[in-house]
């Protein structure tokens, strides 16, 4: 009787191991995509670094605000 119980237990252990090995591996989590690098510019009036898609173009460069653009163009327009 002891040997029969031992054979049944060993059979269960081996069947569980075989099932575990036959399963497809779990999918690996993918690393999140790296954020895209921003093209940066510098406001000609104050030197603030800002993304170029948020900058305002003007004569002489890009600007962080319309006030800085107007101020820069007024100052540099007189000396030209």
C-alpha positions as CSV (number, residue, x, y, z in Angstrom):
1,X,0.0,0.0,0.0
2,X,2.9,2.4,0.8
3,X,4.4,1.8,-2.6
4,X,1.2,2.5,-4.4
5,X,0.7,5.8,-2.5
6,X,4.3,6.8,-3.3
7,X,3.8,6.0,-7.0
8,X,0.6,8.1,-7.1
9,X,2.3,11.0,-5.4
10,X,5.3,10.9,-7.8
11,X,3.0,10.6,-10.8
12,X,1.2,13.8,-9.7
13,X,4.4,15.6,-9.1
14,X,5.8,14.6,-12.6
15,X,2.5,15.5,-14.3
16,X,2.4,19.0,-12.7
17,X,6.0,19.6,-13.8
18,X,5.2,18.4,-17.3
19,X,2.2,20.8,-17.5
20,X,4.3,23.7,-16.3
21,X,7.0,23.1,-18.9
22,X,4.5,22.7,-21.7
23,X,2.9,26.1,-21.2
24,X,4.0,28.8,-23.4
25,X,6.1,31.4,-21.6
26,X,4.3,34.5,-20.3
27,X,4.8,37.5,-22.6
28,X,7.6,39.8,-21.5
29,X,6.4,43.3,-20.6
30,X,7.6,45.7,-23.2
31,X,9.6,48.7,-22.1
32,X,7.7,52.0,-22.5
33,X,8.6,53.9,-25.6
34,X,11.2,56.6,-25.0
35,X,9.8,60.1,-25.2
36,X,10.7,61.9,-28.4
37,X,13.5,64.5,-28.0
38,X,12.3,68.0,-28.4
39,X,13.9,70.6,-30.6
40,X,14.8,73.4,-28.3
41,X,15.4,77.1,-29.0
42,X,16.4,80.2,-27.0
43,X,14.4,83.4,-26.7
44,X,16.6,86.1,-28.2
45,X,15.3,88.6,-25.7
46,X,15.6,86.8,-22.3
47,X,17.5,83.6,-23.1
48,X,14.7,81.3,-21.9
49,X,15.1,77.8,-23.4
50,X,11.8,76.5,-24.9
51,X,10.6,73.9,-27.4
52,X,10.6,75.3,-30.9
53,X,7.1,74.2,-31.5
54,X,6.0,76.6,-28.7
55,X,8.3,79.5,-29.8
56,X,7.2,82.5,-31.7
57,X,9.3,83.2,-34.8
58,X,10.4,86.8,-35.5
59,X,13.1,88.9,-37.0
60,X,16.4,87.9,-35.5
61,X,15.3,84.5,-34.0
62,X,12.6,82.9,-31.9
63,X,10.9,84.3,-28.8
64,X,9.0,83.1,-25.8
65,X,6.2,85.7,-26.0
66,X,4.9,88.3,-28.4
67,X,6.0,91.0,-25.9
68,X,9.6,89.8,-26.1
69,X,9.4,89.6,-29.9
70,X,8.0,93.2,-30.1
71,X,10.6,94.5,-27.6
72,X,13.5,92.8,-29.4
73,X,12.4,94.0,-32.9
74,X,11.9,97.6,-31.6
75,X,15.3,97.7,-30.0
76,X,17.2,96.1,-32.9
77,X,15.2,97.9,-35.6
78,X,16.4,101.3,-34.4
79,X,20.1,100.3,-34.6
80,X,20.0,98.8,-38.2
